[in-house]
Amino acid sequence: DAGVTQSPTHLIKTRGQQVTLRCSPKSGHDTVSWYQQALGQGPQFIFQYYEEEERQRGNFPDRFSGHQFPNYSSELNVNALLLGDSALYLCASSPAGRTVYEQYFGPGTRLTVT
Amino acid sequence: QKEVEQNSGPLSVPEGAIASLNCTYSDRGSQSFFWYRQYSGKSPELIMFIYSNGDKEDGRFTAQLNKASQYVSLLIRDSQPSDSATYLCALDNYGQNFVFGPGTRLSVLP
């Protein structure tokens, strides 16, 4: 049973460029959340997708956008990259219909903006 | 704005001792709480969750929840050097997303 997978593992981009990160949820999970984790900090919630819709959004600018596909996989897009976007981007998946809302994280994508 | 606070550490304990990690939260309505372990350069790994007042034990780990005091803790018995990591406390924001604390760095000394 594969866990949450993310690609790519590492990415180096230049300021102003655009980037797309990908996530496949754990088998049986249909909800995907994205988090940004800066060095030395806890993960910060970006947004969550369920049934191909953005269900909830954190305090991130519109440069951050996403998508969920019918197979529940998801993409995170960041436009006009800033140096401050350098971070570990984490995808977490969870099953719907559970009393306790457990989230399981993928290995993350390390984004470096130069 | 929900907040989760943790002492950033580092918390140093000798091998075999009990490590006690603490977390406080601001929203009295929060229901479920989670502890994650994160090794350097890796993603967070779920250790356990708790949603009822009292203690919950899983192997060497015990989570404690006191909703009246808005306090959650994680005890690690018989600490091992392999337990050295950052421990993240998180609360479930009404099933929508998790709010994480900054994490406590634990160092278990051989």
Interface residues (C-beta under 8 A of the other chain):
Chain A: S33 Y35 G40 Q41 G42 P43 Q44 F45 Q48 R55 Q56 G58 L88 L90 A92 V100 Y101 E102 Q103 Y104 F105 G106 P107 G108
Chain B: V4 S32 F34 Y36 K42 S43 P44 E45 L46 F49 Y51 L88 A90 D92 N93 G95 Q96 N97 F98 V99 F100 G101 P102 G103
